[in-house]
Amino acid sequence: MNNSLISAIANCNYNYIGIRHLADDEHYQVGDCCRNSYDWDYEQDCSTYETENPIELPGTCAYNTGIDPNWDEPEEIAEKLEKALANANYYGTTVIIAGDRIEYDNDEHEIIIAAAVVISILAE
């Protein structure tokens, strides 16, 4: 696991850490605030952003890493991040995002991070 990534997470001063797969039209740098996500339309199997009735969520959707930067030691952060990355099935451009407030979403391990900030870019 990359030591600079572990250090960025350990020193980010946020309470929640998530893994975000970016949409084709999302392009962020470290420090950027993420746009809010949209609810999923299960009947049409697409984001409500693509429907006549878009429903904006109160933050950005991400895979919950379970990392608590305020309490977890670097070794624990690395272990939790490695496990989360393996389970998140990331693809394309993937970023690590953080924030202080979350809500849980319908999907297992999914959180909605309010005012999410990019703390690392993993793949492009």
Residue, then its C-alpha position, 0 to 999 in steps of 0.5 A: m500500500n502506498n505510504s503517501l496515500i496512507s499518510a493523506i488519509a491519516n492526516c486529512n482531518y475528516n471523519y469518513i473516507g470513501i472510494r468513488h468511481l468517477a462518471d465520464d464527465e467528472h474530473y477532479q484534482v486533490g482538494d476539489c469538492c465533489r458534486n452531489s450524486y443522484d438517486w438511482d431509478y430501479e425501474q429504468d436501471c439508471s441514474t435519475y439524472e438521466t430521467e425526467n425527474p432527477i433526484e439529487l442526493p445530499g452528497t456524493c456516493a462512495y464505497n464506505t472504507g470503514i476507516d476512522p482517520n481520527w482513531d485508526e493507526p496507519e497499519e489499520i488504515a492500510e488494511k481497511l483500505e486494501k480490503a475496501l479496494a478489493n471489494a469495491n471493484y473499482y474501475g476507470t478513474t477512482v478517487i478517495i474522498a472524505g467528509d465529516r457527515i454521511e448518510y447510508d444509502n440503499d446499497e450495501h457499503e454505500i455512503i453519501i458523504a456531504a460536502a465530499v473532498v478529494i484527498s487522493i486520485l488512484a487511477e486514471 
